[in-house]
Amino acid sequence: MVGLLAIGVLAFNTARAAREGLPGDGVIVDVATEDQAIAILNLYQAQADALRELQYPPNGGFDDPARVLRSTQELTAIANRGATTITAALRQARSTRTTEPLVERYIDAGDHQRLIGNLEVVADGATAIEELEALHQALIEGGGESAASRAPATLQQPVPSAAYSYAAWAEALMEHRDGTDSATQAEQARAATVRAWWERVRQLEPGSMAELHFALRALPDTTIAALRDHPVAGPALQRLASTGTSS
């Protein structure tokens, strides 16, 4: 995403330099203000793209419990990649020289870091589900002795955010391993864990949308108009317009 931003800025600056030499072109766009607009729109786009990939994959949603259990490695990778991309976009946005207080307010909003943290928790949760599912298959459904032999060490590992469903699933597996028939409890806890994980994913959204809306409204109309054909800012503006939050 950062590479795309750099390429986009270079291409747009080249086009702008050519445009400024045209006769009759009296539109003046402040470069610092334009850079701010590109940076905040890139930050929004990074968040929206990461959440779309996680919540709405091409072949259907991950709200199917069986699919979550089958795709934990993919889900972990998507969440981690999203956190990394958003972190880079946030760093880029904060490196710009802000001249508009509302733009600075959006960039400094705590929601961005909270989203990054939530994506990291989601990634950790998917990894925990992967480990517990491997043990569930071995202990409950007879998936293999090798996984069952690792159960004592693995089940003592802390679970994400001390979530009740993870702990209940692990406890049921431990009891089953020790000779108590806890298959039903393990099945119920597994289903609850997947539901809780997906519910957390479903609630994620780009950070500080109200602040972004006000920041864009605070920028000159000429700046927004000049960015509608920008390779990075343009698609973000179109996406905002389609969601009813355009400037």
Backbone as CSV, one residue per row, in Angstrom:
resi,resn,N_x,N_y,N_z,CA_x,CA_y,CA_z,C_x,C_y,C_z
1,MET,0.839,-1.203,0.000,0.000,0.000,0.000,0.868,1.244,0.000
2,VAL,1.975,1.240,0.795,2.857,2.400,0.821,3.501,2.584,-0.537
3,GLY,3.917,1.461,-1.196,4.495,1.548,-2.523,3.515,2.123,-3.511
4,LEU,2.262,1.682,-3.446,1.219,2.209,-4.319,1.030,3.697,-4.088
5,LEU,1.055,4.121,-2.825,0.919,5.546,-2.524,2.042,6.333,-3.154
6,ALA,3.284,5.835,-3.055,4.429,6.554,-3.618,4.315,6.663,-5.130
7,ILE,3.922,5.555,-5.787,3.764,5.570,-7.236,2.663,6.539,-7.636
8,GLY,1.552,6.474,-6.870,0.423,7.352,-7.176,0.792,8.809,-7.038
9,VAL,1.514,9.152,-5.966,1.926,10.541,-5.751,2.830,11.008,-6.873
10,LEU,3.786,10.153,-7.294,4.703,10.521,-8.370,3.945,10.769,-9.667
11,ALA,3.025,9.845,-10.001,2.267,9.987,-11.243,1.392,11.234,-11.209
12,PHE,0.775,11.470,-10.070,-0.129,12.619,-9.975,0.644,13.929,-10.018
13,ASN,1.795,13.974,-9.346,2.592,15.195,-9.369,3.084,15.510,-10.780
14,THR,3.424,14.448,-11.540,3.862,14.653,-12.922,2.733,15.248,-13.751
15,ALA,1.529,14.664,-13.588,0.370,15.172,-14.322,0.034,16.593,-13.897
16,ARG,0.173,16.885,-12.599,-0.141,18.214,-12.108,0.830,19.244,-12.679
17,ALA,2.116,18.863,-12.744,3.108,19.791,-13.285,2.799,20.105,-14.741
18,ALA,2.382,19.077,-15.482,2.029,19.303,-16.883,0.778,20.168,-16.989
19,ARG,-0.189,19.940,-16.100,-1.438,20.668,-16.154,-1.244,22.152,-15.836
20,GLU,-0.318,22.431,-14.917,-0.117,23.818,-14.498,0.432,24.682,-15.626
21,GLY,1.028,24.021,-16.641,1.573,24.791,-17.753,0.557,25.092,-18.826
22,LEU,-0.666,24.584,-18.696,-1.672,24.796,-19.726,-2.232,26.209,-19.642
23,PRO,-2.466,26.833,-20.779,-3.043,28.187,-20.772,-4.437,28.175,-20.175
24,GLY,-4.726,29.201,-19.397,-6.056,29.343,-18.852,-6.321,28.507,-17.624
25,ASP,-5.351,27.711,-17.176,-5.559,26.901,-15.978,-5.212,27.742,-14.758
26,GLY,-6.238,28.331,-14.133,-5.989,29.222,-13.012,-6.189,28.567,-11.666
27,VAL,-6.426,27.231,-11.635,-6.667,26.535,-10.378,-5.351,26.346,-9.642
28,ILE,-5.291,26.786,-8.414,-4.087,26.640,-7.600,-4.390,25.669,-6.461
29,VAL,-3.601,24.614,-6.381,-3.785,23.609,-5.347,-2.577,23.623,-4.428
30,ASP,-2.817,23.811,-3.151,-1.726,23.815,-2.178,-1.171,22.412,-2.031
31,VAL,0.127,22.257,-2.232,0.749,20.930,-2.240,0.658,20.269,-0.872
32,ALA,0.907,21.027,0.202,0.859,20.444,1.539,-0.552,19.961,1.868
33,THR,-1.544,20.742,1.510,-2.926,20.347,1.755,-3.285,19.110,0.942
34,GLU,-2.810,19.077,-0.285,-3.065,17.917,-1.141,-2.425,16.659,-0.558
35,ASP,-1.205,16.792,-0.073,-0.529,15.637,0.527,-1.294,15.121,1.742
36,GLN,-1.831,16.038,2.529,-2.631,15.637,3.683,-3.860,14.851,3.245
37,ALA,-4.527,15.356,2.225,-5.734,14.686,1.737,-5.411,13.291,1.231
38,ILE,-4.324,13.168,0.475,-3.926,11.852,-0.029,-3.625,10.914,1.125
39,ALA,-2.933,11.423,2.143,-2.535,10.575,3.270,-3.736,10.075,4.061
40,ILE,-4.704,10.949,4.327,-5.843,10.500,5.126,-6.750,9.579,4.314
41,LEU,-6.848,9.823,3.007,-7.653,8.932,2.177,-6.968,7.582,2.010
42,ASN,-5.652,7.583,1.967,-4.914,6.321,1.912,-5.105,5.526,3.202
43,LEU,-5.125,6.229,4.339,-5.346,5.562,5.619,-6.734,4.933,5.656
44,TYR,-7.725,5.685,5.227,-9.082,5.131,5.179,-9.150,3.937,4.232
45,GLN,-8.538,4.075,3.050,-8.591,2.993,2.070,-7.913,1.740,2.595
46,ALA,-6.801,1.893,3.297,-6.102,0.740,3.865,-6.994,0.005,4.862
47,GLN,-7.707,0.759,5.690,-8.597,0.134,6.669,-9.777,-0.554,5.988
48,ALA,-10.390,0.137,5.032,-11.550,-0.436,4.348,-11.165,-1.689,3.570
49,ASP,-10.013,-1.669,2.908,-9.569,-2.845,2.149,-9.289,-4.024,3.065
50,ALA,-8.627,-3.762,4.196,-8.297,-4.845,5.124,-9.561,-5.495,5.671
51,LEU,-10.551,-4.687,6.021,-11.789,-5.234,6.578,-12.623,-5.931,5.517
52,ARG,-12.616,-5.415,4.305,-13.360,-6.081,3.241,-12.781,-7.475,2.978
53,GLU,-11.465,-7.577,2.965,-10.835,-8.880,2.726,-11.156,-9.864,3.844
54,LEU,-11.212,-9.351,5.067,-11.474,-10.223,6.206,-12.945,-10.592,6.314
55,GLN,-13.820,-9.635,6.078,-15.253,-9.848,6.295,-15.986,-10.367,5.068
56,TYR,-15.487,-10.031,3.874,-16.193,-10.393,2.646,-15.224,-10.982,1.616
57,PRO,-14.707,-12.182,1.862,-13.801,-12.799,0.886,-14.541,-13.121,-0.411
58,PRO,-13.804,-13.277,-1.522,-14.431,-13.450,-2.836,-15.422,-14.615,-2.913
59,ASN,-15.149,-15.707,-2.218,-15.984,-16.897,-2.333,-17.011,-17.033,-1.215
60,GLY,-17.307,-15.932,-0.544,-18.325,-15.981,0.505,-17.766,-15.629,1.860
61,GLY,-18.654,-15.311,2.780,-18.235,-14.868,4.106,-17.690,-15.982,4.965
62,PHE,-16.937,-15.588,5.951,-16.363,-16.540,6.893,-17.290,-16.805,8.072
63,ASP,-18.551,-16.373,7.964,-19.456,-16.593,9.078,-19.920,-18.047,9.165
64,ASP,-19.597,-18.858,8.153,-19.883,-20.288,8.215,-18.891,-20.926,9.187
65,PRO,-19.367,-21.497,10.309,-18.438,-22.062,11.305,-17.467,-23.068,10.716
66,ALA,-17.958,-23.925,9.836,-17.073,-24.934,9.252,-15.962,-24.275,8.446
67,ARG,-16.295,-23.189,7.776,-15.285,-22.506,6.975,-14.250,-21.832,7.867
68,VAL,-14.690,-21.257,8.952,-13.735,-20.657,9.890,-12.754,-21.710,10.381
69,LEU,-13.276,-22.879,10.740,-12.419,-23.943,11.267,-11.449,-24.459,10.206
70,ARG,-11.841,-24.407,8.946,-10.977,-24.896,7.867,-9.968,-23.849,7.421
71,SER,-10.229,-22.575,7.703,-9.444,-21.499,7.087,-8.696,-20.649,8.098
72,THR,-8.373,-21.212,9.249,-7.777,-20.391,10.309,-6.432,-19.790,9.909
73,GLN,-5.605,-20.538,9.193,-4.313,-19.978,8.787,-4.503,-18.801,7.839
74,GLU,-5.441,-18.922,6.912,-5.735,-17.832,5.992,-6.261,-16.614,6.744
75,LEU,-7.140,-16.856,7.702,-7.706,-15.756,8.476,-6.644,-15.050,9.304
76,THR,-5.749,-15.817,9.896,-4.651,-15.226,10.662,-3.795,-14.338,9.764
77,ALA,-3.483,-14.838,8.572,-2.646,-14.079,7.638,-3.342,-12.799,7.196
78,ILE,-4.649,-12.871,6.903,-5.390,-11.688,6.460,-5.411,-10.628,7.550
79,ALA,-5.700,-11.042,8.779,-5.770,-10.087,9.887,-4.409,-9.461,10.161
80,ASN,-3.355,-10.260,10.157,-2.016,-9.724,10.388,-1.587,-8.787,9.269
81,ARG,-1.908,-9.166,8.035,-1.561,-8.310,6.899,-2.304,-6.981,6.986
82,GLY,-3.567,-7.027,7.371,-4.328,-5.799,7.521,-3.736,-4.890,8.581
83,ALA,-3.362,-5.462,9.719,-2.764,-4.665,10.790,-1.466,-4.005,10.331
84,THR,-0.655,-4.745,9.575,0.611,-4.210,9.084,0.395,-3.080,8.085
85,THR,-0.555,-3.276,7.166,-0.829,-2.267,6.141,-1.372,-0.987,6.759
86,ILE,-2.288,-1.127,7.710,-2.871,0.052,8.360,-1.816,0.787,9.177
87,THR,-0.944,0.039,9.849,0.135,0.664,10.615,1.017,1.517,9.715
88,ALA,1.354,0.987,8.536,2.189,1.741,7.596,1.462,2.986,7.089
89,ALA,0.170,2.851,6.788,-0.599,4.005,6.308,-0.740,5.060,7.392
90,LEU,-0.917,4.621,8.632,-1.020,5.568,9.744,0.298,6.299,9.953
91,ARG,1.387,5.582,9.852,2.711,6.213,9.986,2.929,7.239,8.875
92,GLN,2.523,6.889,7.671,2.664,7.817,6.549,1.819,9.063,6.767
93,ALA,0.594,8.874,7.232,-0.288,10.021,7.459,0.276,10.939,8.529
94,ARG,0.826,10.368,9.567,1.365,11.185,10.660,2.674,11.869,10.292
95,SER,3.285,11.447,9.190,4.533,12.081,8.765,4.284,13.319,7.910
96,THR,3.038,13.525,7.483,2.738,14.704,6.669,2.654,15.944,7.549
97,ARG,2.925,17.084,6.943,2.846,18.356,7.674,1.395,18.820,7.679
98,THR,0.744,18.721,8.806,-0.666,19.080,8.870,-0.841,20.583,9.073
99,THR,-1.715,21.170,8.264,-2.027,22.596,8.389,-3.498,22.810,8.729
100,GLU,-4.286,21.747,8.730,-5.709,21.844,9.021,-6.008,21.061,10.308
101,PRO,-6.502,21.723,11.356,-6.741,21.044,12.640,-7.652,19.825,12.539
102,LEU,-8.665,19.869,11.690,-9.580,18.734,11.586,-8.904,17.541,10.922
103,VAL,-7.963,17.812,10.026,-7.181,16.720,9.437,-6.300,16.089,10.504
104,GLU,-5.660,16.927,11.293,-4.818,16.429,12.373,-5.638,15.637,13.389
105,ARG,-6.853,16.087,13.646,-7.713,15.374,14.588,-8.020,13.969,14.087
106,TYR,-8.277,13.837,12.786,-8.539,12.501,12.231,-7.298,11.622,12.323
107,ILE,-6.156,12.172,11.938,-4.925,11.381,11.936,-4.561,10.918,13.336
108,ASP,-4.788,11.784,14.338,-4.398,11.460,15.705,-5.470,10.693,16.480
109,ALA,-6.604,10.419,15.865,-7.684,9.713,16.563,-7.234,8.335,17.028
110,GLY,-7.650,7.954,18.221,-7.235,6.674,18.785,-7.866,5.465,18.124
111,ASP,-8.936,5.669,17.352,-9.610,4.535,16.720,-8.707,3.771,15.775
112,HIS,-7.740,4.451,15.151,-6.864,3.774,14.203,-6.012,2.717,14.914
113,GLN,-5.426,3.108,16.041,-4.606,2.165,16.786,-5.468,1.062,17.392
114,ARG,-6.689,1.406,17.791,-7.589,0.378,18.328,-7.929,-0.659,17.265
115,LEU,-8.142,-0.210,16.035,-8.431,-1.158,14.959,-7.241,-2.074,14.722
116,ILE,-6.051,-1.511,14.733,-4.851,-2.336,14.574,-4.774,-3.376,15.688
117,GLY,-5.027,-2.942,16.938,-5.010,-3.878,18.063,-6.071,-4.950,17.933
118,ASN,-7.265,-4.564,17.478,-8.332,-5.548,17.310,-7.998,-6.561,16.233
119,LEU,-7.365,-6.115,15.163,-6.954,-7.060,14.120,-5.909,-8.027,14.641
120,GLU,-5.026,-7.558,15.495,-4.024,-8.452,16.095,-4.692,-9.470,17.009
121,VAL,-5.713,-9.037,17.769,-6.460,-9.961,18.620,-7.200,-10.991,17.766
122,VAL,-7.785,-10.534,16.671,-8.477,-11.444,15.758,-7.503,-12.482,15.190
123,ALA,-6.310,-12.041,14.827,-5.306,-12.969,14.311,-4.914,-13.988,15.377
124,ASP,-4.684,-13.513,16.607,-4.340,-14.429,17.701,-5.485,-15.413,17.951
125,GLY,-6.723,-14.923,17.857,-7.875,-15.788,18.069,-7.966,-16.874,17.029
126,ALA,-7.705,-16.527,15.767,-7.739,-17.535,14.703,-6.656,-18.580,14.912
127,THR,-5.484,-18.148,15.375,-4.421,-19.107,15.671,-4.815,-20.033,16.816
128,ALA,-5.448,-19.478,17.844,-5.903,-20.309,18.967,-6.971,-21.299,18.508
129,ILE,-7.872,-20.859,17.651,-8.887,-21.773,17.127,-8.232,-22.897,16.347
130,GLU,-7.219,-22.567,15.557,-6.508,-23.595,14.788,-5.911,-24.655,15.713
131,GLU,-5.261,-24.207,16.792,-4.624,-25.151,17.712,-5.654,-25.993,18.454
132,LEU,-6.709,-25.343,18.930,-7.737,-26.079,19.664,-8.495,-27.041,18.747
133,GLU,-8.708,-26.655,17.501,-9.403,-27.530,16.563,-8.576,-28.781,16.267
134,ALA,-7.247,-28.623,16.146,-6.392,-29.786,15.920,-6.503,-30.759,17.089
135,LEU,-6.539,-30.226,18.295,-6.680,-31.088,19.468,-8.081,-31.683,19.550
136,HIS,-9.074,-30.898,19.180,-10.452,-31.392,19.177,-10.571,-32.583,18.227
137,GLN,-9.988,-32.443,17.050,-10.034,-33.541,16.081,-9.360,-34.789,16.633
138,ALA,-8.248,-34.599,17.345,-7.515,-35.749,17.881,-8.237,-36.387,19.065
139,LEU,-8.733,-35.552,19.982,-9.301,-36.069,21.226,-10.766,-36.474,21.106
140,ILE,-11.532,-35.740,20.327,-12.971,-35.991,20.237,-13.323,-36.810,19.006
141,GLU,-12.707,-36.484,17.888,-13.084,-37.144,16.648,-12.034,-38.121,16.158
142,GLY,-11.016,-38.384,16.974,-10.020,-39.399,16.638,-9.153,-39.048,15.457
143,GLY,-8.752,-37.776,15.392,-7.981,-37.341,14.231,-6.534,-37.757,14.246
144,GLY,-6.005,-38.249,15.342,-4.608,-38.672,15.348,-4.013,-38.658,16.736
145,GLU,-3.172,-39.621,17.016,-2.562,-39.744,18.338,-1.502,-38.670,18.572
146,SER,-0.830,-38.208,17.494,0.251,-37.248,17.692,-0.280,-35.940,18.275
147,ALA,-1.414,-35.470,17.778,-1.987,-34.237,18.322,-2.450,-34.450,19.750
148,ALA,-3.027,-35.596,20.034,-3.489,-35.881,21.388,-2.333,-35.891,22.374
149,SER,-1.186,-36.374,21.944,-0.039,-36.423,22.849,0.479,-35.038,23.200
150,ARG,0.156,-34.035,22.363,0.600,-32.667,22.646,-0.417,-31.914,23.491
151,ALA,-1.534,-32.527,23.769,-2.624,-31.826,24.447,-2.239,-31.211,25.783
152,PRO,-1.556,-31.916,26.678,-1.283,-31.321,27.995,-0.546,-29.985,27.910
153,ALA,0.492,-29.902,27.062,1.259,-28.661,26.977,0.461,-27.556,26.295
154,THR,-0.194,-27.882,25.207,-0.879,-26.864,24.429,-2.076,-26.285,25.163
155,LEU,-2.818,-27.114,25.857,-4.033,-26.643,26.505,-3.746,-25.754,27.700
156,GLN,-2.520,-25.727,28.147,-2.180,-24.858,29.266,-1.735,-23.472,28.788
157,GLN,-1.666,-23.275,27.471,-1.306,-21.963,26.952,-2.450,-20.972,27.191
158,PRO,-2.133,-19.688,27.453,-3.205,-18.697,27.639,-4.002,-18.526,26.356
159,VAL,-5.289,-18.250,26.494,-6.146,-18.057,25.338,-6.359,-16.563,25.122
160,PRO,-6.733,-16.142,23.884,-6.829,-14.705,23.573,-7.765,-13.952,24.508
161,SER,-7.237,-12.916,25.112,-8.035,-12.017,25.949,-8.816,-12.745,27.037
162,ALA,-8.370,-13.915,27.446,-9.055,-14.713,28.472,-10.526,-14.926,28.113
163,ALA,-10.804,-15.053,26.802,-12.181,-15.219,26.338,-12.782,-16.486,26.922
164,TYR,-14.012,-16.370,27.414,-14.652,-17.497,28.088,-14.790,-18.695,27.167
165,SER,-15.209,-18.468,25.925,-15.462,-19.593,25.030,-14.187,-20.379,24.743
166,TYR,-13.066,-19.697,24.565,-11.807,-20.394,24.344,-11.456,-21.243,25.570
167,ALA,-11.584,-20.625,26.746,-11.243,-21.332,27.981,-12.155,-22.531,28.202
168,ALA,-13.442,-22.355,27.900,-14.382,-23.454,28.079,-14.071,-24.596,27.126
169,TRP,-13.710,-24.261,25.918,-13.348,-25.294,24.938,-12.102,-26.038,25.390
170,ALA,-11.092,-25.302,25.807,-9.864,-25.940,26.282,-10.125,-26.808,27.512
171,GLU,-10.951,-26.318,28.439,-11.257,-27.084,29.652,-11.987,-28.387,29.317
172,ALA,-12.937,-28.310,28.387,-13.662,-29.520,27.995,-12.724,-30.535,27.359
173,LEU,-11.783,-30.058,26.558,-10.820,-30.970,25.935,-9.913,-31.600,26.990
174,MET,-9.509,-30.817,27.988,-8.666,-31.364,29.052,-9.416,-32.436,29.841
175,GLU,-10.673,-32.160,30.134,-11.468,-33.144,30.878,-11.652,-34.418,30.065
176,HIS,-11.877,-34.259,28.771,-12.034,-35.437,27.917,-10.734,-36.222,27.835
177,ARG,-9.633,-35.504,27.756,-8.333,-36.160,27.729,-8.092,-36.966,29.004
178,ASP,-8.595,-36.446,30.138,-8.371,-37.099,31.431,-9.389,-38.192,31.728
179,GLY,-10.268,-38.498,30.772,-11.167,-39.628,30.953,-12.617,-39.290,31.194
180,THR,-12.955,-38.017,31.337,-14.351,-37.620,31.505,-14.971,-37.379,30.130
181,ASP,-16.150,-37.945,29.915,-16.803,-37.759,28.624,-17.325,-36.320,28.522
182,SER,-16.548,-35.473,27.853,-16.920,-34.057,27.705,-17.064,-33.680,26.239
183,ALA,-17.404,-34.676,25.428,-17.509,-34.416,23.995,-18.582,-33.375,23.694
184,THR,-19.737,-33.491,24.351,-20.826,-32.542,24.098,-20.420,-31.136,24.503
185,GLN,-19.802,-31.015,25.677,-19.364,-29.697,26.138,-18.321,-29.107,25.187
186,ALA,-17.435,-29.979,24.688,-16.400,-29.497,23.763,-17.020,-29.006,22.464
187,GLU,-18.008,-29.737,21.953,-18.684,-29.326,20.715,-19.386,-27.987,20.908
188,GLN,-20.067,-27.844,22.038,-20.784,-26.594,22.308,-19.814,-25.425,22.461
189,ALA,-18.724,-25.655,23.165,-17.736,-24.593,23.370,-17.046,-24.227,22.060
190,ARG,-16.818,-25.220,21.210,-16.212,-24.935,19.905,-17.132,-24.021,19.091
191,ALA,-18.406,-24.351,19.047,-19.353,-23.523,18.298,-19.421,-22.114,18.875
192,ALA,-19.410,-21.999,20.211,-19.459,-20.684,20.852,-18.199,-19.876,20.545
193,THR,-17.069,-20.548,20.482,-15.812,-19.864,20.195,-15.820,-19.281,18.796
194,VAL,-16.273,-20.063,17.829,-16.320,-19.581,16.449,-17.302,-18.420,16.321
195,ARG,-18.465,-18.538,16.983,-19.435,-17.442,16.939,-18.855,-16.175,17.541
196,ALA,-18.168,-16.290,18.667,-17.587,-15.120,19.330,-16.497,-14.491,18.471
197,TRP,-15.693,-15.348,17.835,-14.635,-14.831,16.964,-15.246,-14.065,15.800
198,TRP,-16.230,-14.681,15.155,-16.828,-14.019,13.999,-17.552,-12.737,14.400
199,GLU,-18.186,-12.722,15.553,-18.887,-11.529,15.997,-17.902,-10.375,16.176
200,ARG,-16.730,-10.676,16.682,-15.721,-9.626,16.833,-15.281,-9.109,15.463
201,VAL,-15.090,-10.023,14.529,-14.702,-9.622,13.177,-15.796,-8.762,12.546
202,ARG,-17.037,-9.188,12.682,-18.161,-8.506,12.053,-18.316,-7.068,12.546
203,GLN,-17.928,-6.798,13.769,-18.106,-5.469,14.354,-16.986,-4.497,13.991
204,LEU,-15.919,-4.982,13.380,-14.812,-4.093,13.026,-15.230,-3.150,11.904
205,GLU,-14.772,-1.920,11.973,-15.060,-0.932,10.942,-13.934,0.095,10.900
206,PRO,-13.782,0.798,9.772,-12.735,1.824,9.683,-12.862,2.836,10.827
207,GLY,-11.743,3.323,11.287,-11.737,4.187,12.458,-12.112,5.631,12.172
208,SER,-12.838,6.232,13.115,-13.094,7.675,13.147,-13.672,8.212,11.839
209,MET,-14.755,7.585,11.388,-15.358,8.021,10.130,-15.931,9.435,10.229
210,ALA,-16.492,9.802,11.376,-17.015,11.153,11.520,-15.893,12.180,11.386
211,GLU,-14.749,11.889,12.005,-13.602,12.795,11.915,-13.091,12.898,10.473
212,LEU,-13.109,11.773,9.750,-12.687,11.805,8.345,-13.640,12.684,7.533
213,HIS,-14.908,12.533,7.781,-15.922,13.325,7.081,-15.682,14.821,7.301
214,PHE,-15.459,15.215,8.548,-15.233,16.625,8.845,-13.899,17.114,8.280
215,ALA,-12.883,16.245,8.299,-11.578,16.630,7.760,-11.669,16.920,6.270
216,LEU,-12.377,16.080,5.540,-12.505,16.295,4.104,-13.316,17.550,3.805
217,ARG,-14.327,17.808,4.605,-15.125,19.018,4.403,-14.311,20.282,4.690
218,ALA,-13.304,20.148,5.551,-12.486,21.314,5.890,-11.472,21.649,4.795
219,LEU,-11.221,20.704,3.878,-10.244,20.942,2.824,-10.877,21.743,1.686
220,PRO,-10.078,22.527,0.970,-10.620,23.318,-0.145,-11.263,22.433,-1.204
221,ASP,-12.332,22.925,-1.806,-12.998,22.184,-2.877,-12.038,21.900,-4.034
222,THR,-11.128,22.831,-4.283,-10.179,22.626,-5.381,-9.276,21.427,-5.112
223,THR,-8.920,21.213,-3.859,-8.084,20.068,-3.513,-8.829,18.764,-3.753
224,ILE,-10.069,18.690,-3.275,-10.860,17.478,-3.456,-11.092,17.219,-4.939
225,ALA,-11.426,18.257,-5.692,-11.681,18.093,-7.120,-10.435,17.597,-7.848
226,ALA,-9.270,18.105,-7.455,-8.030,17.709,-8.114,-7.671,16.257,-7.840
227,LEU,-8.175,15.713,-6.738,-7.811,14.351,-6.348,-8.759,13.280,-6.879
228,ARG,-9.808,13.671,-7.548,-10.785,12.667,-7.975,-10.218,11.708,-9.015
229,ASP,-9.177,12.139,-9.742,-8.524,11.258,-10.714,-7.219,10.679,-10.179
230,HIS,-6.920,10.946,-8.918,-5.686,10.426,-8.321,-5.803,8.914,-8.132
231,PRO,-4.748,8.133,-8.448,-4.845,6.666,-8.379,-5.064,6.103,-6.981
232,VAL,-4.703,6.838,-5.943,-4.932,6.379,-4.573,-6.128,7.082,-3.948
233,ALA,-6.129,8.414,-4.021,-7.200,9.177,-3.381,-8.527,9.053,-4.113
234,GLY,-8.484,8.946,-5.438,-9.705,8.877,-6.218,-10.614,7.715,-5.838
235,PRO,-10.102,6.470,-5.805,-10.950,5.342,-5.405,-11.497,5.483,-3.989
236,ALA,-10.710,6.080,-3.086,-11.200,6.278,-1.717,-12.365,7.263,-1.699
237,LEU,-12.260,8.329,-2.477,-13.359,9.291,-2.563,-14.611,8.643,-3.159
238,GLN,-14.414,7.793,-4.158,-15.554,7.089,-4.752,-16.205,6.155,-3.741
239,ARG,-15.384,5.473,-2.964,-15.931,4.562,-1.958,-16.710,5.333,-0.902
240,LEU,-16.178,6.468,-0.476,-16.877,7.292,0.494,-18.195,7.795,-0.063
241,ALA,-18.192,8.181,-1.339,-19.433,8.644,-1.955,-20.468,7.532,-2.010
242,SER,-20.018,6.304,-2.260,-20.967,5.184,-2.361,-21.550,4.813,-1.014
243,THR,-20.857,5.169,0.076,-21.368,4.862,1.412,-22.101,6.052,2.033
244,GLY,-22.197,7.123,1.275,-22.934,8.276,1.760,-22.151,9.165,2.696
245,THR,-20.810,9.019,2.712,-19.996,9.848,3.599,-18.984,10.680,2.836
246,SER,-19.292,10.964,1.594,-18.374,11.771,0.793,-18.334,13.194,1.305
247,SER,-17.222,13.864,1.037,-17.113,15.274,1.408,-17.980,16.114,0.504
